[in-house]
């Protein structure tokens, strides 16, 4: 698959951040409503395609009031 050209100059950062927030959102749902296969796939994409960014987002979350 060919990589698409950057649109914003921050495409990877925005995609990784969206995955991070989606994973957190699924965690916030009641257990019967959690789409765990989607969450697992999102986590794998985040870890493999954007290594290190999850730690960045977690650090940002920890420093929020």
Secondary structure, DSSP 4 states (H G I P E B T S, - for coil): -PPPPPSSS-HHHHHHHHHHHHHHHHHHS-GGG--HHHHHHHHHHHHHHSTTHHHHHHHHHHT--
